[in-house]
Amino acid sequence: MKPIRVLQVVTVMNRGGLETMLMNYYRRIDRSKIQFDFMVHREEKGHYDEEITEMGGKIIKMPKIKPGNYQIYFNKLEAFFQTHREYKVVHSHINENSSFVLRAAKRNGVPCRIAHSHLSDLKLDMKFPFRLYARASMKDHPNKYFACSKNAGKWLFSERVANTNELVVLNNAVNAEEFKYNAETRKKIREELAIKNELVIGHIGRFTKQKNHDFLLDIFKAVSILDQDAILLLAGDGPLRRKIENKVTLLGLQAKVKFLGVRSDINSLMHAMDIFVFPSLFEGLPVVLVEAQAAGLNCIVADTITSESDITGRVEFLSLKEAPETWAREILSSSYEHADTEELISVNGYNTATMSKWLTDFYIEYYEEAK
């Protein structure tokens, strides 16, 4: 029997939180039963593309979703679903734009149409009215509602859906055993980064407005006044990286802030950290925060992030209205000992080893119903 092919709809398979979560599940599912294919919306090659094709997945490229390009995009979606009747399950992760994909899927008889919310807010930009329109049309097209947290479900699908069993909260699971603290790994990474006994504050995320690196640097400036040996590690890339690099120079922090770029060894990198700081303007339930807890780190994060993200009791929430000095004092008064959190991660349903079986069974159940 051939495996059931599930179409995962994303922007591009780079090393972001959503994409990493999908790959965690993809590596663990029984691929003799379920095979993922990926519909992406960028021409460039994604970081995970080679691994996907090695595991038997297909990459289907679509144009960017943007105002002025909608009709071309809608036509391509219609043509795709008219000629690819093999997909009985479409799982779309592009937030409000999932409404467009699932509308075409519905028109062409796809029986299981999953919209998956990964955010809890929209940023104000030129696309804002169009994104509101897409969100408003969401209710007519999916027949399964997934979210990374209840708040994320409420934001995309309405409070009515979020407060019923129609909403499935699919945890942003991680491979917990890969993040279990290792002292030798810590020593190795710190040596590579020329770090000795300094306090290491860590942050991982794309350089975008959402991740709030501006405020993070203000926090770190306040920390460095109180602890002149503190180091800030920034992993990731993005459109605002140059702006943040310039601010580091203006603040005179060049010797204390390390830009690490996109990393494939996030688990090892977290062992080198002493504390994780994450002052995002908005999130769904960030995978990287689950990873930080799986690595046993204490985390200080913005209270814009759902309290559901505190899986281990090691997350402290602070308001973005608080002064950077307040954040700095909390960071410097925290514990830096890495805890063994593997059992807590598993018990609370955030270990891919157990959750991948649930997802496999879910896809099979709805595929069988559609036959």
BAPALUM-435485 format. One line per 4 residues: for each residue x, y, z of N, C-alpha, C. Coordinates in pm, whole numbers, plus 50000, padded with zeros to 5 digits. Example, Ala and Ser with C-alpha at 12.3 -4.5 7.8 and 13.67 -1.06 7.14 Angstrom:
// residues 2
51319:49431:50780:51230:49550:50780:51320:49670:50780; 51285:49775:50708:51367:49894:50714:51290:50003:50787 .
***
This chain:
// residues 371
50084:49880:50000:50000:50000:50000:50087:50125:50000; 50058:50219:49910:50133:50343:49904:50097:50432:50023; 50193:50514:50069:50161:50604:50180:50061:50712:50138; 49984:50760:50234:49893:50873:50212:49977:50998:50197 .
49955:51074:50090:50031:51197:50068:49952:51314:50125; 50013:51382:50219:49952:51499:50284:50022:51623:50234; 49946:51720:50186:50003:51844:50135:50015:51946:50248; 50137:51979:50283:50165:52082:50383:50190:52214:50309 .
50116:52317:50345:50124:52445:50275:50196:52547:50365; 50308:52600:50315:50393:52690:50394:50441:52806:50305; 50517:52896:50363:50577:53004:50283:50705:52954:50217; 50802:52913:50296:50926:52854:50245:50984:52770:50358 .
51049:52659:50324:51097:52567:50428:51237:52606:50475; 51244:52725:50538:51367:52769:50604:51363:52729:50751; 51466:52767:50825:51477:52724:50965:51400:52816:51059; 51274:52837:51033:51188:52909:51125:51122:52812:51221 .
51046:52868:51318:50983:52784:51419:50882:52688:51362; 50790:52738:51278:50688:52653:51217:50752:52544:51133; 50850:52583:51053:50914:52487:50962:50991:52380:51040; 51055:52423:51148:51128:52328:51232:51032:52230:51298 .
50919:52281:51345:50816:52195:51404:50768:52091:51303; 50739:52135:51180:50694:52042:51076:50799:51935:51048; 50925:51977:51043:51032:51880:51017:51046:51783:51134; 51027:51831:51256:51031:51741:51371:50928:51630:51355 .
50807:51667:51314:50702:51567:51293:50735:51478:51172; 50782:51539:51064:50810:51466:50941:50915:51357:50964; 51018:51388:51041:51124:51291:51066:51073:51172:51148; 50970:51197:51229:50924:51095:51323:50805:51013:51275 .
50728:51066:51180:50610:50991:51136:50653:50863:51065; 50562:50769:51060:50585:50644:50987:50563:50674:50839; 50673:50692:50764:50661:50734:50624:50619:50621:50531; 50603:50501:50585:50540:50395:50505:50389:50416:50503 .
50338:50497:50598:50194:50525:50605:50159:50666:50560; 50243:50763:50596:50217:50904:50566:50340:50965:50501; 50319:51037:50392:50427:51110:50326:50385:51256:50312; 50476:51347:50349:50449:51490:50334:50501:51540:50200 .
50420:51623:50134:50466:51708:50025:50446:51852:50070; 50522:51946:50011:50521:52083:50059:50491:52180:49945; 50383:52256:49960:50355:52366:49869:50416:52492:49930; 50513:52551:49858:50585:52668:49910:50553:52789:49822 .
50580:52908:49876:50542:53031:49808:50662:53124:49785; 50777:53064:49761:50897:53139:49726:50975:53061:49620; 51044:53133:49534:51125:53069:49431:51256:53013:49488; 51310:53083:49591:51439:53040:49643:51430:52905:49712 .
51542:52839:49717:51551:52708:49781:51546:52724:49932; 51466:52643:50000:51458:52646:50144:51568:52563:50209; 51601:52595:50333:51708:52523:50404:51677:52373:50418; 51549:52339:50426:51511:52200:50450:51477:52124:50320 .
51485:52190:50205:51439:52128:50081:51510:51997:50049; 51642:51994:50065:51717:51872:50031:51677:51757:50122; 51663:51785:50250:51624:51679:50344:51484:51627:50309; 51395:51717:50270:51259:51677:50232:51262:51580:50114 .
51336:51615:50010:51340:51529:49892:51409:51396:49923; 51509:51399:50012:51576:51275:50052:51480:51181:50124; 51381:51237:50194:51284:51154:50267:51162:51119:50181; 51165:51159:50053:51058:51121:49962:50952:51225:49939 .
50970:51344:49996:50871:51451:49980:50893:51530:49851; 50788:51596:49807:50795:51681:49688:50783:51828:49730; 50849:51915:49652:50839:52060:49673:50760:52117:49555; 50646:52178:49584:50562:52238:49480:50568:52389:49496 .
50620:52459:49397:50640:52603:49408:50520:52680:49352; 50477:52779:49431:50369:52870:49392:50420:53013:49401; 50353:53108:49334:50399:53247:49345:50370:53306:49482; 50435:53418:49513:50408:53489:49637:50262:53532:49642 .
50208:53533:49764:50072:53584:49784:50084:53731:49820; 50042:53817:49728:50054:53960:49754:49948:54036:49675; 49907:54152:49728:49810:54235:49655:49861:54265:49514; 49770:54256:49417:49808:54277:49278:49842:54149:49207 .
49862:54043:49283:49899:53912:49227:49794:53806:49259; 49685:53850:49323:49587:53753:49372:49528:53668:49261; 49486:53729:49150:49416:53652:49048:49505:53546:48984; 49631:53584:48960:49728:53486:48906:49742:53370:49004 .
49753:53405:49131:49770:53303:49235:49648:53213:49244; 49528:53273:49244:49404:53193:49253:49393:53097:49135; 49429:53144:49017:49421:53059:48898:49518:52940:48909; 49638:52965:48960:49736:52857:48975:49689:52755:49080 .
49627:52804:49187:49573:52713:49287:49465:52623:49227; 49374:52683:49153:49267:52605:49090:49324:52499:48997; 49420:52539:48915:49481:52445:48820:49551:52332:48894; 49617:52365:49005:49689:52263:49081:49592:52158:49137 .
49489:52202:49204:49398:52106:49268:49312:52031:49166; 49291:52089:49049:49218:52018:48944:49299:51901:48890; 49432:51916:48890:49517:51812:48829:49586:51722:48932; 49571:51754:49061:49635:51672:49166:49528:51621:49262 .
49455:51523:49214:49344:51468:49292:49393:51371:49400; 49524:51347:49404:49576:51250:49502:49571:51304:49645; 49559:51435:49659:49562:51493:49794:49422:51494:49856; 49405:51409:49956:49279:51405:50031:49289:51485:50161 .
49413:51518:50198:49438:51598:50319:49528:51715:50282; 49480:51836:50305:49560:51957:50285:49571:52027:50420; 49693:52050:50464:49720:52108:50596:49794:52240:50572; 49724:52352:50590:49778:52482:50553:49823:52561:50675 .
49948:52612:50668:50011:52678:50782:50038:52826:50756; 49971:52887:50659:50004:53025:50622:49902:53122:50681; 49854:53087:50800:49766:53174:50878:49647:53222:50797; 49621:53352:50792:49497:53398:50726:49494:53363:50578 .
49611:53353:50513:49614:53318:50370:49576:53173:50343; 49565:53094:50448:49515:52957:50430:49376:52956:50370; 49300:53063:50392:49163:53068:50337:49164:53055:50186; 49263:53111:50117:49271:53104:49971:49301:52962:49925 .
49399:52899:49991:49437:52762:49954:49321:52666:49977; 49257:52679:50092:49151:52585:50128:49023:52609:50049; 49003:52731:50002:48889:52756:49912:48906:52677:49783; 49026:52682:49723:49052:52606:49600:49044:52457:49627 .
49095:52413:49741:49089:52271:49776:48944:52225:49790; 48861:52308:49853:48720:52273:49872:48647:52263:49739; 48673:52359:49653:48608:52359:49521:48640:52232:49442; 48758:52176:49470:48803:52059:49394:48792:51930:49473 .
48707:51933:49576:48667:51809:49642:48764:51751:49743; 48859:51830:49793:48950:51778:49897:48870:51764:50027; 48859:51643:50081:48768:51621:50194:48820:51672:50329; 48951:51667:50352:49006:51711:50482:49091:51836:50459 .
49040:51950:50506:49105:52079:50481:49136:52146:50616; 49264:52143:50653:49306:52190:50785:49368:52329:50773; 49312:52425:50847:49376:52555:50864:49446:52554:50999; 49571:52595:51000:49654:52586:51121:49706:52726:51155 .
49667:52777:51270:49708:52911:51314:49836:52903:51395; 49932:52987:51356:50061:52991:51427:50090:53129:51485; 49996:53223:51473:50016:53358:51524:49899:53399:51612; 49919:53506:51688:49810:53558:51771:49783:53705:51743 .
49839:53759:51634:49820:53900:51602:49863:53923:51458; 49828:54041:51406:49874:54085:51276:49956:54212:51292; 50062:54226:51213:50137:54351:51219:50071:54454:51127; 50076:54580:51170:50021:54690:51089:50121:54723:50979 .
50083:54694:50855:50165:54731:50742:50073:54752:50623; 50130:54770:50504:50049:54799:50385:49955:54685:50350; 49990:54563:50392:49907:54446:50360:49794:54424:50460; 49790:54505:50565:49698:54480:50675:49552:54465:50629 .
49497:54556:50546:49357:54540:50503:49333:54409:50427; 49431:54371:50344:49417:54247:50266:49419:54125:50359; 49503:54133:50462:49512:54020:50556:49385:54008:50639; 49326:54122:50673:49198:54119:50744:49089:54055:50657 .
49091:54088:50528:48995:54029:50434:49012:53877:50428; 49138:53833:50420:49166:53689:50413:49117:53620:50540; 49141:53681:50654:49098:53620:50780:48946:53612:50788; 48879:53717:50739:48733:53720:50745:48670:53610:50660 .
48739:53568:50553:48683:53464:50465:48721:53323:50511; 48795:53313:50620:48846:53185:50667:48734:53085:50698; 48626:53131:50759:48523:53042:50814:48457:52952:50710; 48461:52991:50584:48387:52917:50482:48463:52799:50422 .
48594:52787:50446:48673:52694:50366:48736:52575:50439; 48792:52592:50557:48844:52473:50627:48733:52393:50691; 48758:52266:50717:48665:52189:50801:48735:52129:50922; 48865:52161:50938:48940:52125:51058:49020:52248:51101 .
49018:52273:51231:49083:52393:51284:49195:52352:51381; 49318:52386:51344:49434:52358:51428:49496:52491:51473; 49562:52488:51588:49638:52604:51633:49749:52558:51726; 49852:52641:51738:49963:52607:51827:49929:52642:51972 .
49824:52721:51992:49776:52756:52126:49631:52800:52114; 49561:52804:52226:49422:52848:52224:49412:52993:52178; 49505:53077:52222:49503:53218:52180:49519:53231:52029; 49608:53151:51972:49629:53154:51827:49502:53109:51754 .
49432:53011:51810:49306:52966:51751:49199:53073:51758; 49192:53142:51869:49094:53249:51887:49118:53361:51788; 49246:53395:51768:49279:53505:51677:49237:53476:51533; 49262:53355:51484:49234:53325:51343:49092:53277:51319 .
49036:53203:51412:48909:53134:51385:48789:53190:51461; 48808:53278:51555:48703:53336:51638:48699:53268:51775; 48643:53339:51868:48633:53288:52005:48539:53168:52011; 48438:53166:51924:48343:53054:51925:48414:52923:51896 .
48497:52921:51793:48571:52799:51758:48670:52764:51869; 48741:52866:51921:48844:52841:52021:48789:52782:52149; 48663:52809:52178:48604:52762:52304:48525:52633:52288; 48541:52566:52175:48473:52438:52153:48576:52332:52118 .
48530:52208:52108:48623:52101:52070:48649:52098:51920; 48597:52198:51846:48633:52211:51705:48781:52245:51690; 48836:52316:51788:48975:52356:51780:49066:52246:51834; 49164:52207:51752:49267:52111:51794:49394:52190:51821 .
49440:52190:51944:49570:52251:51976:49678:52145:51953; 49749:52160:51842:49859:52068:51810:49988:52130:51863; 50043:52068:51963:50160:52126:52028:50279:52136:51934; 50352:52246:51948:50477:52264:51873:50585:52177:51937 .
50578:52050:51906:50663:51951:51973:50807:51956:51923; 50898:51915:52009:51041:51910:51976:51094:51772:52011; 51211:51741:51956:51276:51614:51990:51350:51636:52122; 51280:51612:52231:51329:51650:52364:51466:51591:52396 .
51488:51467:52353:51615:51402:52387:51734:51473:52323; 51712:51539:52209:51820:51611:52142:51861:51738:52218; 51770:51789:52300:51797:51913:52372:51841:51891:52516; 51841:51767:52560:51880:51738:52698:52021:51789:52723 .
52037:51861:52833:52161:51931:52862:52281:51837:52867; 52390:51884:52804:52515:51807:52801:52632:51903:52831; 52701:51878:52941:52809:51967:52986:52925:51970:52886; 52953:51856:52823:53063:51852:52726:53030:51936:52603 .
52905:51929:52560:52863:52011:52446:52874:52159:52481; 52832:52193:52602:52842:52332:52647:52987:52381:52639; 53079:52302:52691:53219:52339:52691:53271:52358:52548; 53235:52266:52459:53281:52270:52319:53232:52396:52249 .
53102:52425:52260:53045:52541:52190:53102:52671:52246; 53115:52678:52378:53169:52801:52438:53315:52822:52396; 53389:52715:52382:53527:52729:52332:53529:52780:52189; 53438:52726:52106:53429:52771:51966:53395:52919:51957 .
53314:52968:52052:53271:53107:52050:53362:53196:52134; 53470:53142:52184:53567:53217:52266:53501:53276:52390; 53417:53194:52454:53349:53234:52577:53405:53150:52691; 53439:53215:52802:53492:53143:52918:53386:53132:53026 .
53396:53218:53125:53301:53211:53238:53196:53322:53234; 53185:53391:53122:53092:53502:53112:52947:53455:53117; 52859:53543:53165:52716:53518:53159:52672:53527:53013; 52606:53423:52962:52564:53419:52822:52411:53427:52814 .
52363:53535:52756:52220:53554:52731:52194:53514:52587; 52093:53432:52565:52067:53382:52430:51935:53428:52374; 51933:53445:52242:51810:53474:52169:51822:53412:52031; 51713:53350:51985:51710:53289:51852:51584:53337:51783 .
51600:53396:51665:51482:53443:51592:51522:53528:51472; 51433:53533:51375:51458:53616:51256:51462:53763:51294; 51544:53835:51220:51555:53979:51245:51439:54050:51174; 51325:54049:51242:51204:54116:51195:51149:54199:51309 .
51057:54287:51278:50998:54374:51380:50933:54292:51491; 50867:54183:51454:50796:54098:51549:50885:54053:51664; 51012:54022:51635:51101:53965:51736:51158:54071:51830; 51144:54198:51794:51172:54309:51888:51318:54314:51932 .
51410:54297:51837:51553:54303:51870:51594:54440:51924; 51527:54546:51878:51557:54680:51928:51551:54684:52081; 51440:54635:52134:51422:54635:52279:51517:54537:52346; 51544:54425:52281:51639:54328:52335:51776:54393:52356 .
51818:54476:52261:51947:54544:52276:51943:54645:52390; 51829:54713:52407:51816:54805:52520:51829:54728:52652; 51767:54610:52657:51778:54525:52776:51923:54486:52800; 51989:54442:52693:52127:54396:52709:52220:54510:52747 .
52195:54630:52696:52275:54746:52737:52263:54766:52889; 52141:54753:52940:52119:54768:53085:52189:54656:53161; 52188:54533:53107:52259:54421:53170:52408:54449:53174; 52463:54497:53063:52609:54514:53052:52661:54624:53144 .
52576:54716:53181:52616:54818:53279:52636:54754:53416; 52552:54656:53446:52557:54588:53576:52655:54471:53577; 52672:54408:53461:52766:54296:53449:52845:54316:53320; 52964:54372:53334:53042:54412:53217:53094:54294:53136 .
53086:54173:53191:53135:54056:53119:53026:53979:53045; 52901:54025:53055:52789:53953:52993:52803:53952:52841; 52756:53842:52780:52759:53823:52635:52616:53799:52586; 52584:53852:52467:52455:53827:52404:52478:53750:52274 .
52415:53633:52263:52420:53554:52140:52291:53575:52061; 52306:53611:51934:52190:53630:51846:52203:53535:51729; 52116:53435:51723:52115:53340:51611:51997:53372:51521; 52019:53368:51391:51912:53396:51296:51958:53499:51193 .
51871:53525:51098:51897:53623:50993:51766:53691:50959; 51768:53787:50871:51644:53854:50835:51667:53996:50790; 51561:54062:50743:51574:54194:50679:51626:54304:50772; 51608:54291:50902:51650:54397:50995:51787:54371:51058 .
51856:54271:51012:51985:54238:51076:52083:54355:51067; 52096:54417:50951:52191:54527:50936:52156:54643:51031; 52029:54671:51045:51985:54778:51136:52027:54745:51280; 52010:54621:51321:52046:54580:51457:52197:54582:51475 .
52271:54541:51373:52417:54549:51379:52463:54693:51399; 52397:54787:51329:52431:54929:51344:52400:54978:51485; 52289:54933:51542:52255:54975:51678:52357:54921:51778; 52403:54799:51757:52507:54742:51844:52629:54834:51845 .
52667:54882:51727:52782:54972:51717:52755:55104:51789; 52637:55160:51768:52601:55286:51834:52604:55274:51986; 52565:55156:52038:52563:55133:52183:52699:55092:52237; 52796:55073:52147:52930:55035:52189:52938:54892:52242 .
52857:54802:52184:52848:54665:52235:52911:54562:52141; 52993:54609:52047:53044:54518:51944:53117:54398:52003; 53190:54418:52112:53269:54310:52170:53185:54214:52252; 53058:54249:52275:52974:54170:52366:52856:54102:52297 .
52827:54140:52172:52714:54082:52099:52769:54000:51983; 52731:53873:51978:52778:53784:51872:52662:53748:51780; 52677:53783:51652:52578:53748:51550:52619:53614:51489; 52536:53513:51507:52574:53377:51470:52512:53330:51338 .
52420:53410:51282:52356:53370:51158:52261:53253:51178; 52222:53190:51068:52132:53075:51073:52212:52953:51116; 52163:52884:51217:52236:52769:51273:52155:52642:51258; 52225:52531:51235:52160:52400:51229:52179:52324:51360 .
52250:52385:51455:52281:52317:51582:52222:52393:51701; 52095:52431:51689:52030:52509:51794:52034:52437:51928; 52017:52306:51927:52021:52230:52054:52156:52247:52123; 52264:52235:52049:52397:52251:52108:52420:52394:52152 .
52375:52488:52071:52394:52630:52103:52326:52666:52235; 52209:52607:52259:52138:52638:52383:52210:52586:52507; 52291:52481:52490:52369:52432:52603:52474:52534:52646; 52519:52616:52552:52620:52718:52582:52560:52840:52650 .
52428:52854:52645:52361:52971:52704:52339:52950:52853; 52320:53062:52924:52284:53058:53065:52139:53094:53089; 52081:53173:52998:51942:53215:53011:51892:53255:52872; 51763:53238:52849:51703:53268:52719:51608:53386:52736 .
51621:53486:52649:51539:53608:52658:51467:53628:52526; 51336:53658:52533:51252:53655:52414:51141:53761:52426; 51170:53888:52390:51073:53996:52408:50986:54026:52285; 50931:53922:52222:50854:53940:52099:50731:54028:52118 .
50694:54099:52012:50572:54181:52013:50448:54093:52009; 50455:53982:51938:50345:53886:51934:50400:53752:51886; 50332:53645:51926:50370:53509:51886:50243:53423:51892; 50253:53301:51840:50151:53200:51868:50196:53129:51994 .
50266:53018:51973:50340:52953:52082:50472:52912:52020; 50578:52991:52043:50702:52974:51965:50775:52843:51993; 50811:52775:51887:50886:52649:51898:51016:52670:51972; 51083:52782:51945:51213:52806:52007:51202:52816:52158 .
51087:52860:52208:51068:52867:52353:51050:52728:52413; 50989:52638:52337:50980:52498:52380:51120:52437:52380; 51198:52468:52276:51335:52415:52268:51420:52464:52385; 51407:52593:52418:51485:52648:52529:51451:52578:52660 .
51322:52549:52681:51282:52477:52802:51331:52332:52798; 51330:52271:52679:51380:52134:52668:51530:52129:52698; 51599:52239:52673:51741:52247:52706:51763:52281:52853; 51653:52299:52928:51664:52322:53071:51692:52465:53110 .
51675:52560:53017:51705:52700:53044:51591:52770:53115; 51623:52864:53201:51525:52961:53246:51503:53061:53133; 51378:53105:53117:51342:53192:53006:51269:53316:53059; 51309:53431:53012:51239:53555:53045:51183:53609:52915 .
51050:53618:52909:50982:53646:52782:50876:53754:52802; 50832:53811:52691:50728:53914:52696:50593:53852:52730; 50512:53926:52804:50378:53874:52839:50280:53883:52723; 50330:53922:52605:50251:53911:52481:50242:53765:52437 .
50326:53680:52492:50328:53538:52458:50237:53463:52555; 50159:53371:52503:50061:53299:52583:50124:53227:52701; 50053:53228:52813:50100:53157:52933:50104:53006:52910; 50036:52957:52805:50042:52815:52770:50184:52770:52736 .
50270:52867:52704:50407:52833:52663:50495:52793:52781; 50449:52816:52905:50526:52776:53022:50498:52629:53052; 50578:52543:52995:50557:52399:53003:50628:52340:53125; 50735:52405:53169:50823:52348:53269:50829:52427:53399 .
50757:52540:53406:50767:52626:53524:50892:52710:53525; 50962:52717:53411:51088:52792:53402:51075:52915:53314; 50951:52960:53290:50929:53079:53207:50876:53191:53294; 50940:53307:53285:50894:53426:53356:50847:53528:53253 .
50728:53584:53275:50669:53679:53181:50683:53821:53235; 50731:53912:53149:50745:54053:53185:50676:54138:53079; 50622:54250:53121:50557:54342:53028:50661:54418:52945; 50628:54442:52820:50714:54524:52734:50708:54671:52776 .
50614:54704:52863:50606:54841:52916:50708:54863:53028; 50760:54753:53083:50862:54767:53186:50991:54821:53125; 51067:54894:53204:51193:54951:53156:51295:54841:53129; 51388:54866:53037:51495:54768:53014:51570:54732:53142 .
51583:54828:53232:51653:54803:53358:51580:54698:53443; 51447:54699:53436:51369:54598:53509:51396:54459:53453; 51396:54447:53320:51430:54320:53256:51571:54277:53295; 51663:54372:53295:51803:54340:53327:51815:54284:53468 .
51746:54346:53565:51753:54298:53703:51697:54156:53715; 51589:54128:53640:51532:53993:53643:51629:53891:53583; 51693:53929:53477:51791:53839:53414:51906:53809:53510; 51955:53912:53578:52072:53896:53665:52039:53829:53798 .
51910:53824:53832:51871:53756:53957:51820:53615:53933; 51823:53570:53807:51771:53438:53772:51872:53328:53804; 51823:53205:53799:51911:53089:53811:51962:53051:53672; 52089:53014:53665:52149:52979:53537:52177:52829:53524 .
52129:52753:53617:52151:52608:53614:52056:52543:53514; 52108:52458:53429:52026:52384:53333:51957:52268:53406; 51825:52263:53397:51749:52155:53463:51723:52042:53363; 51696:51924:53416:51654:51811:53333:51502:51818:53319 .
51455:51861:53203:51311:51885:53182:51248:51785:53086; 51321:51681:53047:51272:51589:52944:51137:51528:52982; 51123:51487:53107:50997:51426:53149:50881:51525:53142; 50904:51649:53187:50799:51751:53181:50757:51781:53038 .
50854:51788:52948:50824:51812:52807:50736:51700:52753; 50768:51576:52788:50693:51460:52738:50554:51452:52800; 50546:51467:52931:50418:51456:53002:50319:51561:52951; 50369:51678:52918:50281:51786:52873:50255:51784:52722 .
50302:51679:52654:50267:51659:52513:50349:51739:52415; 50474:51771:52452:50558:51850:52362:50677:51772:52310; 50674:51641:52323:50782:51558:52271:50734:51495:52139; 50809:51519:52033:50769:51469:51901:50754:51317:51899 .
50829:51249:51981:50826:51102:51982:50684:51050:52005; 50607:51117:52089:50471:51072:52118:50368:51141:52028; 50388:51270:52002:50288:51347:51927:50283:51310:51780; 50392:51260:51723:50392:51223:51581:50298:51107:51555 .
50286:51016:51649:50192:50904:51633:50049:50955:51632; 50019:51053:51719:49884:51110:51720:49852:51172:51585; 49947:51246:51529:49923:51314:51401:49907:51212:51288; 49987:51107:51289:49974:51001:51189:49834:50940:51193 .
49788:50908:51313:49654:50849:51329:49545:50944:51283; 49563:51072:51310:49465:51172:51268:49452:51174:51116; 49565:51184:51045:49562:51186:50898:49497:51059:50843; 49535:50945:50898:49481:50817:50847:49331:50811:50868 .
49284:50854:50985:49140:50850:51015:49060:50929:50913; 49105:51050:50881:49028:51132:50791:49046:51092:50645; 49158:51032:50614:49176:50979:50480:49081:50860:50459; 49072:50773:50557:48985:50656:50546:48838:50699:50534 .
48799:50803:50609:48661:50852:50601:48630:50905:50461; 48732:50958:50393:48710:51021:50261:48704:50918:50149; 48748:50796:50173:48753:50695:50066:48613:50653:50021 .
***
